[in-house]
Amino acid sequence: MKAVVLAGGYATRLWPITKHRPKMLLPIGETTVIDRIFEALERDDRIDEVYVSTNERFAEEFEAHLAESDFEKPTLSVEDTTEESEKFGVIGALGQLVDREGIDDDLVVVAGDNLIGFDLSEFVDFFEEKGTTTIAAYDVGDREKAKSYGLVDLEDDRVVDFQEKPDEPKSTLVSIACYGFPAESIRFEEYLAGDNNPDEPGWFIQWLQSRESVHAFVFEEPWFDIGTPESYLEAIAWELDGDSVIAESATVERSTIGDNVHVMDGAEIVDATLDRSIVFENATVADCEIHETIIDEGTRIENVDLAGALIGAHTQLTNGTEE
């Protein structure tokens, strides 16, 4: 069995912190978003190869990250794009990857920005048991939020209807970006030849469900779709569970560090109060009160109070002025 980890997005909603780094490599506690997925796939002996689908802009970052890791299965498979406007779409990129890598085996596909609370091996167990295309489904508990996802209608655990991003959701059970495809269901080329939407995988699932059986692995464990600053901070809060992480090389003086704070290498926190925030490498926060804020690397913030902010790398912010 093969696996593909989707890591080709440009994460524009998280700019500027993802303008020059892939969001899948954002830290979540002591690890990264994508490493949690790699670890699960590494443990599962049924998965013999893992392809990391990314773009040319971020290929070097992933190459360096994998070279420094102990993972043995992942290899890069790079699509020929460097900007958001050039994207092939998820299904377009998957179709190219399957052709490029010659995949003719059962396939597990997981989005690299998915932080999932369940064990991926349980999903693979379910996928093997059913022997059909399988999706992971989660109840988001909010109809407005459900509009952003593929809506799933089930009879037992079989999908009887699938609607991608409906205007008026009838329920709150949605598909997340975690899929299992039997070899005979990897019909990306056929789908794309029909001039169908190449972007969201939900459109392919909707098309496939009308042609063959699809089952849903419904889970209740936490799940975070890390696509916005709010969801990223929520994921950090879940991982830290009220604790804080202060790197050994960071400096914290005369400061109050509250819940769910991550201060990274070389950062300096002086005369400040921080809560539910992350401070990247070599940033300086002095005489500030910071809540629910992301402060990128090399930034200096002095005598400014912030809440719900996203500060880009190498910014100078003092007394309300930004340089």
N, C-alpha and C positions, 0 to 999 in steps of 0.2 A: 504494500500500500504506500502511496506517495502522499505528501502534504505540501500545500502551498500556503505561505504566510504573506498576506497582502500588505505591502509596505510602500506603495507608490504614490500615496496622496501628498498634496502640498500643504494641507492643513492651514488654509488661509484664515480661518476663523481664530486661529491661535497666533497669528502674526502679532508682534514681531518675533516672538520667541521661537517660532518654527520657520522663520524665513530662511535661516541658514543651518537648520538642523532638523532631521526628521522627527515627527512627534512620537514615533514608536520608540525612540531612544530617550525620551523624557524620563527622568527618574521618578520612581514610585517607591518611596522608602529607600531601602538599600539595593534595589534592583531597578530594572527598567520595565516599561510596558511590554515590549516585545520579548524580553528575556523570560518572562513568566510563561509565555507560549512555547518558546524554544525548550525550556526545561521540561514541560509536560510532554512534548513530542519526543524529546531525547529519551525519556523514560519508557516510552511505549515501543516495545519490540516489534509491533506490527507495522510501524512506520519505518521504512528503510531509507527514504530520502526526503529531505525538506528543502523546497525551493523558496527563496525569499524574493518575491516579485517587487522590484523597485524601479526607480527611474535613474537616468544618467546623472541628474543633479546630486542625488544622495548616495550614489553607488559607492563612492570612496569612503563615506562615513560608515556604511554598513560593512564594507570590506575590513576597515580598521577595527570595528567593533567585534566582528566575528574572529579576526586574527588574534585578538586579545582574550577571547573567551575559551572555555573548555569544550564548547559544543562541537560535536563531530558530524552531525547530519546536515546542518544548513549549508546551502550554496546559493550564491546570488544568481538571479536570472533578470537581466536588465532590459527594460523597455527603452526604446529610442525616443525619450522625451526629456526636456529640461524645464518646461514651463507648464503651468496649469492649462493654458489654451491648447497645448499639444496632446493632452491626455487621450488615450484610446478609450477610456472608460474601463470599468472593472472587468466586464465580460469580454470586451475587446482585448484587454491585456491578458486575461486568462486564456482566451483562444489562441493568442500568439504564443504564450508560454507553453501550452500543451503541444503545439506544433513544433516549437523550437527545441523543447526538451524530449520530444518523442514519448510523451506519457500515454500509456495504454493500460493503465492499472486503475484500481479503485483510488479515489482521490478525496482527501480531506482538505477543505479550504477554510482558513481562519483569518480574519482581519487582524493585522498587527497592532491596531489601536484599541482592541477589545480587552478590557480587564474583566475577566469572568471568574466567578467564585466557585464554579463546579470544576471537577477534574475532567480534563479532555478525554481521558481514557474511558470514562463512563459514557461519554458521547459516542466514542468509537465502538464501545460494546453494543450500544443501542443501534447504531448504524449497521453493524454486522448482523445483528439479530433480525432486523427488518429486511435487509437486502435491497432496499430501495433508496432513492434520493432522500436524504434526511436533513432537516433544518433544526437549529436550536431556537426555542421560543421562550419568551419571557413576558410576564404581565407587568407593563409599565404603570398600570394603575391610574392613568390619566388619558382621557380621549384626545385632548389637544396635543399631548406629546406623541400619541399613537399616530397622528397624521404624518409624522416624519419617517415612519417605518413601513415595512410590509405587514399588513394585518392578516392574521391567521385564524381560520375557522376550522375547528376539529370535530371529528366524530371518533371517540376514543382518542387514539393518537395518530389517526390518519387525517391528512389535510384535505378538506372537501372544498375549500375556497381560499384563495390567496389574492389580496388586493394590495398593490404597491402604492403607498402614500395616498390613501383614500381621503377625500374631502370631508366625509362624514363617517368616521369609524363606528362600527357597530359594537366593538368590544375594545379591550386594551391589551390583548395578547398579540405580541409582535414577533417577527423574525429578527434575530440578530445575525451578524455576519459570521456564522459558523455553519458549514455545510459538509455533508458527505455525499459523494457522487459515485455510484457503481460505474465501472468502466463503460458500460453501454449507455449510461445517461450523460456522459460528457459530450453533450450535443451543441457545444458553443458555435462551431462552424455552421451547423444547420440553422441555428437561431440567428446568427449574424447575417447569413445569406438571405434571410427573410426581411431584411431592412428593419429589424427590431432595435429597440433602445440598447446601445452597447454599454451604458454607464452603470446604473445600479443593478446589482445582482438580483434584487427582488423582482425586476421585470423578467429575468430569465426564469426564476422560480415560478412566477405566475404563468408564464408560457409553458413550462415543463409540467406543471401540475394539471394542466388541461389535457395533457397527452399521456401521462403515466402516473403511477402511484408515488406519492410523497408522504413521508411521515415526519412527525415533529417530536423532538426531545424537549419536553417542557421542564424547566428548572426553576427553583425558587431562590437559589443562592444569589448574592449580589452580582450586579453587572453594571459596568460603566462604559459608555461609548465616549471615548476621550476625544472630543472634537471642539470643545469650547473651554475657555479658562475656568468656568464654573464647574464643568464636569471633571476637569483635571484636578482641581482642588478637592472636589468630593471624593475622587479616587484616592488621593493622598490621605485624606482624613480617614477613609475606610481602612487603608493599609496601616496607618500609624495608630489608629484606634485610641487617640488621646495622647499618645506619646509624642516626643520630638526627636529629631535626628540632628546632631551637631557634629560636623566633621572634625577630626582631630586637629587639622591644620587651620580651622576657623578660630577667630578671636571673638569672644563674647565678654564684654565688660560693662558692669553696672546696668545690666539690662534684664528685662523680664521676658522670658520665653514661655508662651502659653501652650495651648494644645495644638497638635498637628502642624508643627513647624519643622521645616527642613532647611538647615543652613549648610551650604556645601563648602568644598575645599577653598581655603584662602579668603573666605568672606570675613568681613569685620563688622560686628554689631556693637555699637557703643551708645550708652545712655538711651536705649530704645526699648519699646514694647512691641512684641510680635505675637500674632495669633493667627492660626490657620493660613499660613503663608509659606512661600518657598523663596529662598535667596540663593541664586546660582553662584558659581565660582567667582572669587575675586571681586565681589560686589561689596560696597560699604554702605551701611545704614547707621546714621548718627543723629541722635536727638530727634527721633521720630516715633510715631505710633502707627503701626502697620497692621491692618486686618484684611484677611482674604485677598492677598495681593501676590502677584508673581513678579519677581525682580530678576532680570536677566543678568548675565555675566558682565563683569567689568563696570557695573553701574555705580554711581555715587549719589546717594540721596541724603540730604542733610536738612534738619529743621523743617520737615514736611510730614504731615499726617495723611495717610492714605488708607482707603478702604475700597475693595473691589477693583483694584487697578492692575494694569498689565504694562510693565515698564521694560522697554527694549534694551538690548545690550549696549554698553558703553555710553549710557545716558548720564548726564549731569543734571540733577534736579535739586535746587537749593532755594528755599524761601519762595516756592511756587513758580520758579523759572526753570525751563528745560532747555538744554543745549544739545 
